């Protein structure tokens, strides 16, 4: 009877989550305006390439690459046109096309005639879609129904960030408050969705949120002490010059610290919660103290690798910068004091503090809530 109720409750919860995802999918962000009227985007095939106006200086190229293209979809499918690929001399932004390449283009038109074609970049949307579908299929094949719920959780997280978090930042709302709200919603729904409506999820949610909130407090305190301006974030300064000078970049930077660690914190809290629950299942007469210390032991083992995971995740994007410092013989003290490096140190250490905190808190919560004398009216099977 209890199992059937659980299954029906879980089904309704999944249905509610799907409805929530659909609502997020269709609500406007408020920033959907078309900056350039009479333009459309399309996939195009590069037919011919003219590099006569491209100037090369060692590995840097500047000028214009003229391309003859065939438009493959959209309003002007089947049309041939000439497009321009502008080169600025920046390797991270520039791209070179060859005959037979697929490109993503923006078409400026007047009525039914093409006025100008701007070649933005290589066309990658189809590869991205294939990669995502492969990821979804592998997840479902391996994890079954849990895999389906994991996919829903993944989509929900993307939509929360795109539809709620980013528009709220752009509108000038308090970044820290909005981020805490999004992290709370994301953590609660994700853990209930993936692990079910039970005490294991409850413990993991309480432990995870306690760790995230503590990380937020540390980020606020040490973010102020480090005196790092939010403009250290890539592309953030562009926002200030694009009519968003009201943005609180430093608060957005601080919010990014505990948002980035929320996933690892959630993972650790669920690991400890499930492990202590299984221990209780095998040994129901376990005391609360014994269960808590078992949770501590599990937490110590997981934290050792989690902190390294955070370090690699944060520092991986700055490998080239560190190589430049090493190649120039920059002293290590100079490197550690730079704002870019200090910001990554802040990210890593504050995120690690959250992990270290969430482990004992989750262990204590698990030991108390899973004990047979706690909430006697609740079944030992873990039902809330």
N, C-alpha and C positions, 0 to 999 in steps of 0.2 A: 504494500500500500504506500509506504513512505517513498519507495523507489519510483513508483508511478507518479506520485506527486512531484518528486524532484525532477523527473524527466519532463513533465508538462510545464513546470515552472521554468526550467532551463529553456524549453522550446519558446515560451512566451518572452523570456528575456532576450533570446537571440532575435526574435521577431521585432522586439522593441529597438534593439540595436540597429537592425537593418533599416527600420523606419527612420531612426535618427541619422543614419548615414545618408539616406535619400534626401532628408530635409537639408542636411549640410551641403549635399551635392548641388542642390538647386537654389539655395539662398544666395543672393548677390553679395559680393564683398564690398561693393561701393566703388570699386576701382576698375570696372569693366569697360570704361569709356574708350572709344576708338580715338586715339591721338591723331591719326592721319586718316581723314575720310577718303572714300574712293580707293581703298587699297584692299588687296586680298593676298592670302598666303597660299603657296602651292609647292608641290614637289616637281622638280625639273631634272631633265637629263642634259648633261653637258655634251653638245655636239662638236663644237670647235673651240679652240683656245688661241688667243692672240696675246703673247707676252711682250710685245714690242715696247710697251710703255712701262714695263717693270724694270726698276733699277735695283741692282744687287750690290750690297757692300758687305763682303764676307758672308755671314749667315743671315744678315738682315736684308729684307726686300721692301721696297716702297714703290708707290705708283698705282697703276690700275691694270688689272687683268681683264681683258675683254673676252666675253664668252658668248657663243651662240648656243641657245638652249631650246629644248623642246619641253613644253609644259605638259605634265603627266596627269594632273587632276584639277578639279575645281572649275571655276567659271570659264577659264580659257584653255581647257584641256585640248591638246592637239595643236595648239598654236606654237609657232616658232618665233623667237624674239632674241634681241641682243641684250645681254646683261653685263653689269659692271661689278667686279670684285675689287674693292678698295683695300690697299695694303698700307698700313700705318707704320711699319717698322717695329712692331711688337710681336714677338713670336707667340706669346700667350693668347693673342687676339687674332692674328692673321692666319689665313688659310690659302692654300694653292690648289687649284682645280686642274684636273687632267681630263682629256676626252674619255667619255664613258662614265664619269662620276655622276652621282645623284646629289642634287643640291636643294636646299630649302631657300625659297625666294619670296620676296615681297613684290607684288605687282601693283604699280600705280597706273590706274586706268581712267579713261573718260568715256562714259557710256559703254560701248562695246569695243573700244579700241585701246590697245596697250600704249601707255605713255612712257613708262620707264620700268625697268626691272632691276631690283637691288638683290644681289646674291648674298645671302646672310652667312650660310655655313653649309657644311656637308649635311646631307639628310640622314638623320639617325633615329627618327621616330619609330620606324618599323623594327629596327634592331632592339630598341628599348622595349617595345611592346613584346617582341619575341622573348627577350630575357625575362620580363615580368611574368609572362604566361608560363615559361619554363620553371621559374621559381615557385609559382602558385601550384603547378602540377606536382612538382617534387615534394612540396610541403604537404599536399593533400594525400599523395601516395604513401608517404612515410608516416604521417600522423593521423590520417583518416578524418574523423569528425572534428578532432581537436585542431587539425590542420585547417579545416574550413573556418573554424572560429578564429584561428590565428590570422588568416587572411582578412577576415572582417576587422580584426583589431588593427592590422596594418593599415588598411584603407581608412579606418576611423581616425587613426593618429595623423595620417597625411592630411585629411580634411580638417581636423581640428587646428592643425598648424596653418593651413592655407586659408581657411575660411574664417577662423576666429582670431588666432594669435597675430598673424602678420597684419591683417586689416586694422586690428585694434592698436597695434604699434603705430601704424601710419596715421591713424586718427588722433594720436596724441594721448591715448589712455595710459594709465599707470602701467608700465611694462612688467614690474615685479608682481603686482596684484593679478594682472591678466595671466601671467605665466604660471603663477601658483594655482589659479583657477583651472587652467588648461591641464596642468600636470595632475591635479586632483581628479578631474573628470577622466582623463586618459588612464591613469593608474587604476581607478576604481572599476571602470568598464572593462579594461583589458584583463585584469586579474579575475574578475567575476566571469567574464566571457570565456577565457581560456581554461580556467581551473574549475569553473562551476560555482553555483550558489551554495557555498559550504563554509565551514569554519577555517579550512585551510586558506581559502581566498581572503576571508576576513582578517586573519592574522597577517597574511602577506600584505594586504592593503594598509593596515594600521602601521606595520613596520616600515613599509616603503614610504608612506607619507611622512612619518616621523623623520626618516632619514632625509627626505627631500626638503622638508621645512627647516631642518637643522642646517642643511647645505645652503639653503637660501640665506639664513641668518649669517653664516660664516662668509658667504659671498658678499653680502652687504658690508660687513665689518672690514674684511680684508681688501675688498675692492676699493674702499675709501682710503685705507692705509697705503695701498700700493700706488695710489694716485695715477691710475691708468685711464685715459680718456677712451670713450667708446669708439672713437674714430679708428682705433687699432683694428677693428673688424674690417675685413675686405669689403670694398664697395660702399662702406657706410658714409664716407665723406661725399660720395656722389649724391646721396640723398639730400644732404644739406644744400647742395647747389641746384637741386631740382625742385625747389619750392617746399622742402620739408625741414626748414631750419628750426622748427619748433620741437623736433624729435629729441628725446632724452637718451642720447646714445650711450651714455655711461650706465644708465639703468637697464637699457636693452642688453648691454654687455654683461652685466651682473645676472640678468635673467637667463642669458644663454648658458651661464655656468651650471646652474642647477637643472636646467632643461636637458643639457647634454649628459648629465650624470643620472637622470631619472630612470633611464632604461636599465643601466647596470644595477642601480639600487633595487629596482623592481625585481630583477632577475635573482639577486642575492636573497631578498626577503622571501621569495617563493621557494627557493632551494631549501632554506632553513625551515620554513613552515611545513613543507611536504615531508622533509626528513624527520622532523620531530613527530609529526602525525603518524608516520609509518612506525616509528619506535613505539609510540603508544599503542598502536594496533597490535604489535607483536608482544608487548609487555604492558598490559592494561594497568597493572598494579604499581607502575612506576610513580615515584613521588615527583612533586613539582620541582623540587630542587635538582633531582637527578635529570629530569627532562631539560631543565634550563642549562645545566652544565653540558649535556649532550649537544644542545643547540650551540653553545659556545664553541665546542670542539669542531663542529661542522663549519661554523662561521669562520674560525681561524684558518681552516684549510682553504676555504673558497676565497677569502679576502686576499690571500697571498698572490693568487693569480689575477684577481679582479683589478687590483691596483696597477699591476703591470699592463693589463688590458687597457686601462684608461690612459696610461702613459703612452703606449704605442698608438692609440687612437688619436690622441691630441697632437703628438709630435710628428706623426706620419706626414702631415701636410707641410711641414717645415723642414724637410730633409734638405732641399736645395739651399735654403737660407743658412742652415748650419754648415753646409759644404762651402759656401762663400766665406763664412767666418773662418773656417779652418784653412782654406786656401790662402787667405790674406794674413794668417797668423794672428788673428785677433785674440787677445788675452781672455781667458775663461771668465774672469771677473767682469770684464766689459760686456761679454755676451750675456751673462746672467742678469745684468742690470738693465739691459735694453728693454724698452716697453713691450716689444713683440714677444720676446722670450719670457719676460716677467708675466705677461698675460697668460701664456701657456703653463707656466709654473703655477699660477693662481688657479687655473682650470684644473690641473692635475691634482694638486694637493687638497684643494677644497672638495673636489669630487671624491677623493680618497677618504677624506674625513667623513663624508656622508656614508661611505661604505662601511668604514670602521664602526660608525655609530649605529647603523641599521642592523648589523649582525647581532649584538647583544640585546637590543630592544626587541627584535623579532623573536629571539630565543626566549626572552622572558614572557612575551605575550603568548607564544606557542605553549610554553610550559604551563601557564595558568589556564588558558582557554581550553586546551585539549584535555586537561585533567578530568578524570571521571566525576569528581565532586564539584566541578564547575559547571554551572548551567545544567543542573540535573534533569531538567525537562527536555534537554536536547539529546537526540540520539547519539550513541557512540559512533555511528557511521559518519559523523561530520556534518550532518544537516544543520542549518541555522534555524 
